[in-house]
């Protein structure tokens, strides 16, 4: 039970405090229900299905797909991010320019994996195949949903097909991790929540980060004078 409480606490920490409190006086922090509800819901769902529900599903998966094997789940997590950066490189206008997208992609994935890998070492939950004790949450699913959210944020307003494609690919990754007996259902749900949450945090906080960089540059410029 203590491990589950730690998981919930860390999940909440990746969401901006502004989501629960105030809006910055400069209007730079803009948080909507759509930023908060999906990652929190997925994270809580991961905690709820942990244990009996996930074990029961896995028994049915193993009996139904005993010879399932694929390597697509090793590469597909990066596909939405590659598409987003590829579109920016080709001159297709997104929410940010290519340079900013690269920064957002790197920071989102670093934060997402930082949370996921920390949880793996805290919880030490066994994988369904018994390979190790780093099952919860799913790192592959975390990466997939972090990059899917990047594509959604940049090009989802341009066409809903980008969002559908990105999240469809991410969902496929989570499904393959379960079918391959690498992860429980709870693992992929929590991984999805963390991936979405980390990227949302970066997009919410990025205007503030840019503002701080501009202030530092202006201060240095003033000091040189």
C-alpha positions as CSV (number, residue, x, y, z in Angstrom):
1,X,0.0,0.0,0.0
2,X,2.9,2.4,0.8
3,X,4.3,1.8,-2.7
4,X,0.9,2.7,-4.3
5,X,0.7,5.9,-2.3
6,X,4.2,6.8,-3.4
7,X,3.2,6.2,-7.1
8,X,0.2,8.4,-6.7
9,X,2.2,11.2,-5.0
10,X,4.9,11.1,-7.8
11,X,2.2,11.2,-10.5
12,X,0.7,14.3,-9.0
13,X,4.1,15.9,-8.7
14,X,4.6,15.9,-12.5
15,X,1.5,18.0,-12.9
16,X,2.0,21.8,-12.6
17,X,0.9,23.3,-9.3
18,X,-1.1,25.8,-11.2
19,X,-3.5,23.1,-12.2
20,X,-4.7,23.0,-8.6
21,X,-4.2,26.6,-7.6
22,X,-3.8,29.9,-9.3
23,X,-3.1,31.4,-12.7
24,X,0.1,33.4,-12.9
25,X,-0.4,37.1,-13.0
26,X,1.4,37.3,-16.3
27,X,-1.1,34.8,-17.8
28,X,1.8,32.6,-18.8
29,X,0.5,29.5,-17.1
30,X,-2.5,28.3,-19.0
31,X,-3.9,25.0,-17.7
32,X,-7.1,23.4,-18.9
33,X,-9.1,20.3,-17.7
34,X,-7.8,18.6,-20.8
35,X,-4.2,19.0,-19.5
36,X,-5.0,17.5,-16.1
37,X,-7.8,14.9,-16.5
38,X,-6.2,12.4,-19.0
39,X,-2.9,11.8,-17.2
40,X,-4.5,11.7,-13.7
41,X,-7.3,9.3,-14.9
42,X,-4.8,7.0,-16.6
43,X,-2.5,7.0,-13.5
44,X,-5.4,6.2,-11.1
45,X,-6.7,3.5,-13.5
46,X,-3.2,2.0,-13.4
47,X,-3.3,1.8,-9.6
48,X,-6.9,0.4,-9.6
49,X,-6.2,-2.5,-11.9
50,X,-2.9,-3.3,-10.3
51,X,-3.0,-6.8,-8.9
52,X,-5.9,-9.2,-9.4
53,X,-7.4,-7.4,-12.5
54,X,-4.1,-7.2,-14.3
55,X,-3.2,-10.8,-13.4
56,X,-6.5,-12.2,-14.6
57,X,-6.2,-10.3,-18.0
58,X,-2.6,-11.5,-18.4
59,X,-3.6,-15.1,-17.9
60,X,-6.1,-14.7,-20.7
61,X,-3.6,-13.0,-22.9
62,X,-0.9,-15.7,-22.4
63,X,-3.4,-18.5,-23.1
64,X,-4.8,-16.7,-26.2
65,X,-1.5,-15.5,-27.7
66,X,1.1,-18.0,-26.5
67,X,3.5,-17.5,-29.4
68,X,3.1,-13.7,-29.8
69,X,6.4,-12.0,-30.6
70,X,7.3,-8.7,-32.2
71,X,10.0,-6.1,-32.2
72,X,7.8,-3.2,-33.4
73,X,7.3,-2.1,-29.8
74,X,11.0,-1.3,-29.7
75,X,10.8,1.3,-32.5
76,X,7.1,2.5,-32.6
77,X,7.4,4.6,-29.3
78,X,9.5,7.1,-31.2
79,X,7.4,7.4,-34.3
80,X,5.1,10.2,-33.2
81,X,8.0,12.4,-32.2
82,X,9.9,11.7,-35.4
83,X,6.8,12.6,-37.4
84,X,6.4,15.9,-35.5
85,X,10.0,16.9,-36.0
86,X,9.9,15.7,-39.6
87,X,7.0,17.9,-40.3
88,X,8.7,20.9,-38.7
89,X,11.9,20.2,-40.7
90,X,9.8,20.1,-43.9
91,X,8.4,23.5,-43.1
92,X,4.9,22.5,-42.0
93,X,3.9,25.0,-39.4
94,X,3.2,23.7,-35.9
95,X,2.8,25.4,-32.5
96,X,6.5,25.8,-32.3
97,X,9.5,26.1,-34.6
98,X,11.8,23.1,-35.1
99,X,14.4,24.2,-32.5
100,X,11.7,24.7,-29.8
101,X,10.2,21.3,-30.7
102,X,13.5,19.6,-30.3
103,X,13.9,21.2,-26.8
104,X,10.4,20.2,-25.8
105,X,10.8,16.6,-27.1
106,X,14.1,16.2,-25.2
107,X,12.8,17.7,-21.9
108,X,9.5,15.8,-22.1
109,X,11.2,12.5,-22.6
110,X,13.8,13.1,-19.9
111,X,11.2,14.1,-17.3
112,X,8.9,11.2,-18.3
113,X,11.6,8.6,-18.1
114,X,13.0,10.1,-14.9
115,X,9.6,9.6,-13.2
116,X,9.1,6.1,-14.7
117,X,12.6,4.8,-14.0
118,X,12.4,6.1,-10.4
119,X,9.1,4.4,-9.9
120,X,10.5,1.1,-11.3
121,X,13.2,1.2,-8.6
122,X,10.9,2.2,-5.8
123,X,8.1,-0.3,-6.5
124,X,10.1,-3.2,-7.8
125,X,7.1,-5.0,-9.2
126,X,7.8,-8.3,-11.1
127,X,7.2,-8.6,-14.8
128,X,4.6,-11.1,-15.9
129,X,7.3,-13.1,-17.6
130,X,9.5,-13.1,-14.5
131,X,12.4,-11.4,-16.3
132,X,13.0,-8.8,-13.6
133,X,11.4,-6.5,-11.0
134,X,11.2,-3.4,-13.1
135,X,7.7,-3.9,-14.5
136,X,5.8,-0.9,-13.1
137,X,5.4,1.4,-15.0
138,X,6.1,0.6,-18.6
139,X,9.0,2.6,-20.0
140,X,8.1,1.9,-23.6
141,X,4.6,3.1,-23.1
142,X,5.8,6.2,-21.3
143,X,8.0,7.1,-24.3
144,X,5.2,6.4,-26.8
145,X,2.6,8.6,-25.1
146,X,5.1,11.4,-24.4
147,X,5.9,11.6,-28.1
148,X,2.2,11.1,-29.1
149,X,1.4,14.1,-26.9
150,X,4.2,16.1,-28.6
151,X,2.6,15.4,-32.0
152,X,-0.8,16.2,-30.7
153,X,0.3,19.5,-29.1
154,X,2.1,20.6,-32.2
155,X,-0.2,19.5,-35.0
156,X,-3.5,18.3,-33.4
157,X,-5.1,21.7,-34.1
158,X,-4.0,21.5,-37.7
159,X,-5.7,18.1,-38.2
160,X,-7.2,15.6,-35.8
161,X,-5.6,12.9,-37.8
162,X,-2.2,13.7,-36.3
163,X,-3.6,13.2,-32.8
164,X,-5.4,10.0,-33.8
165,X,-2.3,8.6,-35.5
166,X,0.0,9.5,-32.6
167,X,-2.2,8.2,-29.8
168,X,-3.1,5.2,-31.9
169,X,0.6,4.3,-32.3
170,X,1.1,4.8,-28.6
171,X,-1.9,2.6,-27.7
172,X,-0.5,-0.1,-30.0
173,X,2.8,0.0,-28.1
174,X,1.1,-0.5,-24.8
175,X,-1.0,-3.3,-26.3
176,X,2.1,-5.0,-27.7
177,X,3.9,-4.8,-24.3
178,X,1.0,-6.7,-22.7
179,X,0.6,-9.2,-25.6
180,X,4.3,-9.9,-25.5
181,X,4.0,-10.7,-21.7
182,X,6.5,-7.9,-20.9
183,X,4.0,-5.8,-18.8
184,X,0.8,-5.9,-16.9
185,X,-2.2,-3.7,-17.9
186,X,-1.5,-1.5,-14.8
187,X,2.0,-0.9,-16.1
188,X,0.9,0.5,-19.5
189,X,-1.9,2.6,-18.0
190,X,0.5,4.3,-15.5
191,X,3.2,4.7,-18.3
192,X,0.6,6.4,-20.5
193,X,-0.4,8.8,-17.7
194,X,3.2,9.7,-17.0
195,X,4.1,10.2,-20.7
196,X,1.1,12.5,-21.3
197,X,1.6,14.3,-18.0
198,X,5.3,15.0,-18.5
199,X,4.7,16.5,-22.0
200,X,1.8,18.5,-20.8
201,X,3.9,20.0,-18.0
202,X,6.6,21.0,-20.5
203,X,4.1,22.7,-22.9
204,X,2.5,24.5,-20.0
205,X,5.7,25.7,-18.5
206,X,7.6,26.4,-21.7
207,X,6.4,30.0,-22.1
208,X,7.6,30.7,-18.6
209,X,11.0,29.1,-19.4
210,X,11.3,31.2,-22.6
211,X,10.5,34.3,-20.5
212,X,13.2,33.5,-18.0
213,X,15.7,33.0,-20.9
214,X,14.8,36.4,-22.4
215,X,15.2,38.1,-19.0
216,X,18.6,36.5,-18.5
217,X,19.7,37.7,-22.0
218,X,18.4,41.2,-21.3
219,X,20.2,41.3,-17.9
220,X,23.5,40.2,-19.5
221,X,23.1,42.7,-22.3
222,X,22.5,45.5,-19.7
223,X,25.5,44.5,-17.7
224,X,27.7,44.7,-20.8
225,X,26.7,48.2,-21.3
